[in-house]
Amino acid sequence: MRIDPRYFRPAEVETLLGDPSKAKEKLGWEPEITAQEMCAEMVAEDLKVAQRHAFLKAHGYDSPVSLESG
């Protein structure tokens, strides 16, 4: 597999780590789901969209594919 360097952001970082302690301390915010659950939801939604596009294409409809979610 090759990755085209044009797709890298100029200030790409290797690791992004979040710390919700400030939101918890200042806002009283608590996460309702884990990061793993959130990722599973995102993948499941992407799969549904891909299946919908595949169905439409298989039945002769051209459906524009957006790489951004709304």
C-alpha distance (Angstrom), angle and dihedral (degrees) to the residues before:
residue distance angle dihedral
M1 . . .
R2 3.77 . .
I3 3.78 128.0 .
D4 3.77 119.3 -149.6
P5 3.83 107.8 -129.6
R6 3.83 89.5 -143.6
Y7 3.81 87.4 77.2
F8 3.79 95.5 59.7
R9 3.76 117.9 99.2
P10 3.83 113.6 -122.4
A11 3.80 93.2 -118.1
E12 3.83 97.4 38.6
V13 3.79 113.6 161.8
E14 3.79 126.9 -155.6
T15 3.80 98.0 -136.0
L16 3.78 132.1 24.2
L17 3.78 116.0 -165.3
G18 3.77 124.8 -177.0
D19 3.77 127.4 -156.5
P20 3.82 114.7 -164.0
S21 3.83 93.9 -172.5
K22 3.83 93.8 102.2
A23 3.82 91.8 51.8
K24 3.79 89.4 47.7
E25 3.80 93.2 47.3
K26 3.82 99.0 43.2
L27 3.80 101.9 29.7
G28 3.78 104.2 23.8
W29 3.81 88.3 -122.4
E30 3.79 119.9 164.3
P31 3.81 123.9 -177.3
E32 3.80 114.3 -113.4
I33 3.82 95.2 -156.4
T34 3.79 136.0 25.3
A35 3.80 123.8 -106.0
Q36 3.82 88.5 -109.2
E37 3.82 91.0 53.8
M38 3.80 90.4 48.5
C39 3.82 91.5 50.7
A40 3.81 90.6 48.2
E41 3.82 90.1 52.4
M42 3.80 91.4 49.1
V43 3.82 93.2 49.2
A44 3.81 91.8 46.4
E45 3.81 90.6 51.9
D46 3.81 92.3 47.6
L47 3.82 89.0 50.7
K48 3.82 91.3 51.9
V49 3.80 90.9 51.3
A50 3.83 91.8 47.8
Q51 3.81 90.9 49.4
R52 3.81 91.1 49.3
H53 3.82 91.4 51.3
A54 3.82 91.4 46.5
F55 3.81 90.9 50.7
L56 3.80 92.8 50.1
K57 3.80 92.3 46.4
A58 3.83 91.6 48.7
H59 3.81 88.7 54.8
G60 3.79 95.7 49.7
Y61 3.78 101.4 -96.3
D62 3.76 122.2 127.9
S63 3.77 109.1 -142.5
P64 3.81 120.0 -173.6
V65 3.78 111.4 -121.7
S66 3.78 116.6 -138.8
L67 3.78 117.1 -158.7
E68 3.78 90.5 -159.7
S69 3.78 123.3 71.7
G70 3.77 120.8 -134.8
